Amino acid sequence: MGSRVTLFQGVTFGVKSWRPDQIRSFPTIGDNCFFFAHATVVGGITIGNDCIIGANTVVAKDVPDGALAVGVPAEIHHGKGKESMLSWAA
């Protein structure tokens, strides 16, 4: 997990399954990311820098830098995470 990561209540990082080839395959998290309430991130995936993972979202695939992920399964919106963070600072 990178620096300046914010986790709200009930966020889960875990493995995709209990099969021997998956049991040590945890997510890698970049810098300056936000994980809203009850987001779930599973498997040996990468969440890039400056990403937002929405509430109740289930992520099981890579999320590129600056993206927003929402829904079940996660729908990736390129550039929207970084864009939202910039609007928060305004």
N, C-alpha and C positions, 0 to 999 in steps of 0.2 A: 504494500500500500504506500502510495506517495505521500507528499506533504500537503497540508491545507485541505484535507478531505473532511467533509461534513457528513455525519451519519445521523439521521433522525431515528425515532423509535422503531424497533422491530425489523431492522435491516438484516438480511441473511446473506452470507457468503458461504458457498459450500460446493460439494462435489455433485456431479450429474447423476452418478449411480454408485452402488457399492461393489461393482465389478472390480477385480484386482487391477485392471489397467486404468481405471478411473479414480481409484480411491485417494490418490495423491495429486489429482489434477484440479487445483484451486485457481480462482481468478487472480489476475494481476491488475492492480488499480493504479492509474496515473495520478498526477498532481492536480490540485484544485478542482476536485469533483464533489458533486452533491448527490446524496442518495436519500430520497424522501421516504416517508413512512412505509414500512413493510415491503420495500423493494427486495427482490430476490435475485442474486447473481450466482450462477452455477457453472461449473466446469472449468477447464483450463483455458479460459478466454482472457482477452485483454480489454480493459476499459481505458481508453486514451486519456490524455490530459484535457482539462476544462470541459468535462462532460456532466450532464445532468441525467439522473435516472429517476423517473417519476414515481409517485406513490403507487404501490401495489403492482409495479411492473415486474415481469419475469424476464431476465436477460440470460440467454444461453448461447449468444454469438458475440463476436468482437464488436466493440463500439469504437469508431474512430475518434481522433482528437476533435474536440469542439462540438460533439453531437449531443442530441437529446434523444433519450430512449423512453418510450411510453407504451403501455398496453401489455396484453398477455396473448401470445408471445410479444416481446418487445418489437415495436416498429421504430426504426432508426431515422431520425431527421438530421441530416448532415448540416453542420454549422449552427443549428438552432440552440445548442447548449451554450456555446460561447456568446452568441447574440443575446440570449436571455440574461447571462451574467453581466454583460456590459450595460444592459438596461437597468439592472438593479443598482448599479453604481451611479446612475444619472440622477 
